[in-house]
Each structure stands twice: as C-alpha cells, then as structure tokens.
Amino acid sequence: MEEYVFTIIKTINSETLEKSIEALLSEPIKIEDIKNFYKITEEHHISRDVLKCNSCDYRGHFGILHINMDKFPGRNESYITAYICPKCFSLERIY
C-alpha cells in the first residue's frame, strides 16, 4: 500500500476552530479542493539522515524538495535540493 500526502484548500465559516474542523470532516472533498499531492517515498521526499534544525528544537528526518531549474536561463539539467524542517518549515540546507 502506498502513502500519499495531499494539500487541501477549503474555506469554512465557523465560530470556532473545533467546529470548522468538524465541518471540514463532515463535507465531501472535491477534486478541485486538492491543490497538490505526492507519493511518499523515502528516497525522494524524506531525508535518510537524522538532522538537527537550527531554528527550533526538532531533530529527525527532514522533508526534501527537488526543484528543476531548467526553466531558468543558463541552468540546463540543474536541480536544487532543499531540506525543510517538518516542525517549523524552515529551509535548513540547499544544494
């Protein structure tokens, strides 16, 4: 079985956070609500090494984002790899 991560953008009007979460979970999610998704694979989206965040106290595996720079002039077949802290979302390393 594969694991996927989804980014869902949906606006809900409610009096409290708890009620808005209940409303979100009670309504069906439509395809147009899903803005991004990816399959979790250790080699592509999660760091193999345990890292320490310089911005917060998190120590563990970081999210990895590979950015294809081919669209920028003079950057043919070039990739940037960014390591992102899953707790505070700071960029810790960029190669």
C-alpha positions as CSV (number, residue, x, y, z in Angstrom):
1,M,0.0,0.0,0.0
2,E,1.3,3.5,-0.9
3,E,1.2,6.6,1.3
4,Y,0.2,9.9,-0.2
5,V,0.2,13.5,1.2
6,F,-2.5,15.9,0.0
7,T,-2.7,19.7,0.3
8,I,-6.4,20.6,0.5
9,I,-7.5,24.2,0.3
10,K,-11.0,24.8,1.5
11,T,-12.7,27.8,3.2
12,I,-15.1,27.1,6.0
13,N,-17.0,29.7,8.0
14,S,-17.4,28.7,11.7
15,E,-17.5,30.2,15.2
16,T,-14.6,28.1,16.5
17,L,-11.6,26.1,15.2
18,E,-13.2,22.9,16.5
19,K,-16.5,23.5,14.7
20,S,-14.6,24.3,11.5
21,I,-12.7,21.0,11.7
22,E,-15.9,19.1,12.3
23,A,-17.5,20.9,9.3
24,L,-14.4,20.1,7.2
25,L,-14.6,16.4,8.1
26,S,-18.3,16.1,7.5
27,E,-18.2,17.5,4.0
28,P,-17.1,15.5,1.0
29,I,-13.7,16.6,-0.5
30,K,-14.0,17.5,-4.2
31,I,-11.2,17.1,-6.7
32,E,-10.9,20.9,-7.1
33,D,-10.2,21.2,-3.4
34,I,-7.0,19.2,-3.8
35,K,-4.2,21.6,-4.8
36,N,-1.2,19.3,-4.6
37,F,-0.3,15.7,-3.8
38,Y,2.6,13.4,-3.9
39,K,3.5,9.8,-3.0
40,I,5.8,9.4,0.0
41,T,9.0,7.5,-0.8
42,E,12.0,7.6,1.4
43,E,14.5,8.2,-1.3
44,H,12.7,11.2,-2.8
45,H,10.8,13.1,-0.1
46,I,12.3,12.2,3.3
47,S,15.9,12.6,4.3
48,R,17.8,9.4,5.1
49,D,20.0,11.1,7.7
50,V,18.7,12.5,11.0
51,L,19.3,16.2,11.0
52,K,19.0,19.0,13.6
53,C,17.1,22.1,12.9
54,N,18.9,25.4,13.5
55,S,15.6,27.3,14.0
56,C,13.8,25.1,16.5
57,D,14.5,22.1,18.7
58,Y,13.5,19.4,16.1
59,R,15.9,16.5,15.5
60,G,14.9,13.9,13.0
61,H,14.1,13.3,9.3
62,F,13.5,16.3,7.1
63,G,11.3,16.8,4.1
64,I,13.2,17.1,0.8
65,L,12.1,19.2,-2.1
66,H,13.8,18.8,-5.5
67,I,13.4,21.9,-7.8
68,N,14.1,21.5,-11.5
69,M,15.9,24.7,-12.6
70,D,15.7,24.0,-16.4
71,K,13.2,26.8,-16.9
72,F,15.8,29.5,-15.9
73,P,18.3,30.8,-18.4
74,G,21.7,29.1,-18.2
75,R,20.6,26.4,-15.7
76,N,20.2,23.3,-18.1
77,E,19.7,20.0,-16.3
78,S,20.2,21.7,-12.9
79,Y,18.4,20.7,-9.7
80,I,18.3,22.4,-6.3
81,T,17.6,20.2,-3.3
82,A,16.2,21.9,-0.2
83,Y,15.8,20.3,3.2
84,I,12.8,21.5,5.1
85,C,12.1,21.1,8.8
86,P,8.7,19.4,9.3
87,K,8.1,21.2,12.6
88,C,8.8,24.9,11.8
89,F,9.1,24.7,8.0
90,S,12.5,26.5,7.8
91,L,14.8,25.7,5.0
92,E,17.9,24.1,6.6
93,R,20.1,23.1,3.7
94,I,20.1,23.9,0.0
95,Y,22.3,22.2,-2.5
